[in-house]
Amino acid sequence: MNKKGIVFAAILCFCASLSAFSQVLPYVIFTKDGKKTTFEKMAKTLYNNQVILFGEYHNNAIAHWLQFELVANLHQKKKPLKLGAEMFERDEQTALNMYLEGLYTPAQLDSATGGVWKNFTTDYKPLVDFAKNNKIEFWATNIPRRFASMVYKGGFEALDTLTKEQKAWIAQLPIKFDPTLKGYAEINKMAGGHGGDNLAKAQAIKDATMAETIIRHYSPIGLYIHFNGSYHSNNYDGIYWYLKQAIPGMTIGTIATVTQKNLKKLSPENIGLADFIICVNENMTNTY
C-alpha cells in the first residue's frame, strides 16, 4: 500500500471509530454489578431459575419488546413454561382463560375484566397471544385493585370485612410486612408520613398476592416468567421477598428496567437493583 493509501485507510478507521463513539444506543443490558452483557447471555443465565421476575416500566417500549423476545427465546428450550402478570387481577382469571381458549375477542376480554390496561394492545397482548398460540398457561396474579385501595385507606384490618369468597382473591391473611425493606421504606418516605404505613401496606398486599399466585402455579422443574412493575421486585424485595419467605430454596432471577441519559455505564443508584438491569435511553419514546 502506497503512502496515500495508508493515509486514506487511517482516515477511514478514524471516521469509523468516531461514528461508533457517537452512536446513539436505545438500550444496554448490565449485570447487577454494572458490567455490560448481552441479551443472549442474560437469557441463558435466567433459564437456570424456576421463576423470573421481569420488572418493567409500564410504558417502556424496549422493556415490552425484550419481554416478548425473552419468552420466545426460552419457550424453545426444554423446561415447561408458564407466564403470569401484574396487569391482570386474580378475579379476572376466568375471562383471561376464555381469551386464551379463543372464546373471547379482545373487546370481550376488555368488557369482562372491566377494562384491560390502556396499553394492552401494544404492550401486553403480544405476550398473551404468544401464550394463546402456544398453549402456555397465563395467570392473573394481582389483587383486585378495590381491595388494595381498602388497605390504603384503612390498613390490613380493612380486609377483615371481606367475605370468604372475596378473600379468595388475595393472599392468605395475615401477611408478613417488613416496613424496613427498601422499597416500602422509600414509599413511606415519599408519602411524607401521611396515612402512616398504609401506602406501603397497599403495595405489600399486592406483592404478597402476586407471590402467592406464583407459588400456586410454578413448577420446580419448570420456568415461570412473571411481568410486573420494576418497583415490585427491585432490590430483591417486594414479590421476591415474599417468594423467599415462603420457599427459601426457590431459584429466582430478576430483571429491572431503568432509564438514563448516558448508557456508557450504569449509574450508582441503579447498581444492584436486580440480576440484570435493562438501561434504556431516557429519550426513548414511551407507549403512553
VENZIRA-V434739 format. One record per pair of residues at least 24 apart in sequence whose C-alpha atoms are under 10 Angstrom apart, sorted by the first residue. I is the first residue (numbers start at 1). GAP is how many residues later the second one is. Records with the same first field share a line. If there is no record, write none. Layout:
# VENZIRA-V434739
I->GAP, GAP
This chain:
# VENZIRA-V434739
24->238, 239, 257
25->237, 238, 239, 255, 256, 259
26->36, 237, 253, 254, 255, 256, 257, 258
27->35, 36, 231, 232, 233, 236, 251, 252, 253, 254, 255, 257
28->235, 236, 237, 238, 249, 250, 251, 252, 253
29->226, 227, 228, 234, 237, 247, 248, 249, 250, 251
30->225, 226, 233, 235, 236, 240, 241, 242, 244, 245, 246, 247, 248, 249
31->224, 235, 240, 241, 242, 243, 244, 245, 246, 247
32->222, 223, 224, 234, 238, 239, 240, 241, 242, 243, 244, 245
33->233, 235, 237, 238, 239, 240, 241, 242, 243, 244
34->231, 232, 233, 234, 236, 237, 238, 241, 242, 243
35->230, 231, 236, 241, 242
36->228, 229, 230, 240, 241
37->239, 240
39->27, 30, 31, 237, 239
40->30, 33
42->28, 211, 213, 233, 234, 235
43->26, 27, 28, 30, 31
44->26, 29, 30
45->208, 230, 231
46->24, 28, 177, 179, 205, 206, 207, 208, 209, 229, 230
47->26, 27, 30, 32, 175, 176, 177, 178, 205, 206
48->31, 174, 175, 203, 204, 205
49->171, 172, 173, 174, 175, 176, 201, 202, 203, 204, 205
50->29, 31, 168, 169, 170, 171, 172, 173, 174, 175, 200, 201, 202, 203
51->30, 31, 32, 163, 164, 167, 168, 169, 171, 172, 173, 174, 175, 189, 192, 199, 200, 201, 202, 203
52->31, 171, 172, 173, 174, 175, 188, 199, 200, 201, 202, 203
53->31, 32, 171, 172, 173, 174, 175, 176, 177, 179, 180, 181, 183, 186, 187, 199, 200, 201, 202, 203, 221
54->31, 171, 172, 173, 174, 175, 176, 178, 179, 180, 199, 200, 201, 202, 203, 220, 222, 223
55->171, 172, 173, 174, 175, 176, 177, 178, 179, 199, 200, 201, 202, 203, 219, 221, 222, 223
56->171, 172, 173, 174, 175, 176, 177, 199, 200, 201, 202, 222
57->171, 172, 173, 174, 199, 200, 201, 202, 229
58->29, 59, 61, 65, 66, 169, 170, 171, 172, 199, 228, 229, 230
59->60, 63, 64, 226, 227, 228, 229
60->63, 197, 198, 199, 220, 222, 224, 225, 226, 227, 228
61->61, 62, 219, 223, 224, 225, 226, 227
62->61, 195, 216, 217, 218, 219, 222, 223, 224, 225
63->60, 192, 193, 194, 195, 215, 216, 217
64->58, 59, 60, 62, 63, 163, 223
65->57, 58, 59, 61, 62
66->212
67->56, 57, 59, 60, 158, 159, 160
68->55, 56, 58, 59, 60, 62
69->58
70->155
71->56, 59, 60, 154
72->55, 58, 59
74->149, 151
75->56, 59, 61, 148
78->143, 144, 145
79->140, 142, 143, 144, 145
80->56, 57, 138, 139, 141, 142, 143, 144
81->50, 54, 55, 56, 57, 137, 138, 140, 141, 142, 143, 144
82->49, 53, 54, 55, 56, 57, 132, 135, 136, 137, 140, 141, 142, 143, 144
83->44, 45, 48, 53, 54, 55, 56, 57, 58, 131, 134, 135, 140, 141, 142, 143, 144
84->43, 44, 53, 54, 55, 56, 57, 58, 126, 129, 130, 133, 134, 140, 141, 142, 143, 144
85->39, 42, 43, 53, 54, 55, 56, 57, 125, 129, 140, 141, 142, 143, 144
86->53, 54, 55, 56, 57, 120, 121, 123, 124, 140, 141, 142, 143, 146
87->29, 30, 33, 37, 52, 53, 54, 55, 56, 140, 141, 142
88->25, 28, 29, 50, 51, 52, 53, 54, 55, 56
89->24, 50, 51, 52, 53, 54, 55, 56, 80, 81, 117, 120, 121
90->49, 50, 51, 52, 53, 54, 78, 79, 80, 119, 120, 123
91->49, 50, 51, 52, 53, 75, 77, 78, 79
92->24, 47, 48, 49, 50, 52, 77
93->45, 46, 47, 48
94->45, 46
95->45
96->32, 42, 43, 44
97->35, 40, 41, 42, 43
99->29, 30, 33
100->28, 29, 30, 31, 32, 33, 34, 35, 36, 37, 38
101->31, 32, 34
102->27, 30, 31
118->169, 170
119->168, 169
122->165
123->164
124->103
127->100
137->80, 87
138->79, 86, 87, 88
139->71, 74, 75, 78, 85, 87
140->70, 73, 74, 86
141->28, 29, 65, 66, 67, 68, 69, 70, 71, 72, 73, 85, 86, 87
142->27, 28, 29, 63, 64, 65, 66, 67, 68, 69, 70, 71, 86
143->24, 25, 26, 27, 28, 59, 62, 63, 64, 65, 66, 67, 70
144->25, 26, 62, 65
145->57, 61
147->55, 58, 59
148->50, 51, 53, 54, 55, 56, 57, 58
149->49, 50, 53, 54
150->48, 52
151->46, 47, 48, 49, 50, 51, 52, 53, 54
152->43, 44, 45, 46, 47, 48, 49, 50, 51, 53
153->42, 45, 46, 49
154->41, 44, 45, 47, 48
155->40, 41, 42, 43, 44, 45, 46, 47
156->42, 45, 46, 48, 49
169->40, 44
170->35, 36, 38, 39, 40, 42, 43
171->34, 35, 36, 37, 38, 39, 40, 41, 42
172->33, 36, 37, 40
173->32, 35
174->31
175->26, 29, 30, 33, 34, 67
176->28, 29, 32, 66, 69
177->24, 27, 28, 31, 65
178->26, 59, 60, 63
179->25
181->54, 55, 56, 57, 60
182->52, 53, 54, 55, 56
183->48, 49, 50, 51, 52, 53, 54, 55
184->47, 48, 53, 54
187->44
203->28, 29, 35, 36
204->28, 34, 35, 38
205->33, 34
206->26, 32, 33
207->24, 25, 26, 30, 31, 32, 33, 34, 35, 36
208->30, 31, 32, 33, 34, 35
209->30, 33
210->28, 29, 30, 32, 33
211->27, 28, 29, 30, 31, 32, 33, 34, 35
212->27, 30, 31, 34
213->30
214->25, 29
215->27, 28, 31, 32, 35
220->30, 31
223->28, 29
224->28
225->27, 28, 29
226->28
227->28
228->27, 28
229->27, 28
230->24, 25, 26, 27, 28, 43, 44
231->25, 26, 42
232->24
233->40, 41
234->36, 38, 39, 40, 41, 43
235->35, 36, 37, 38, 39, 40
236->36, 37, 38, 39
237->36, 37
258->24
259->24, 25
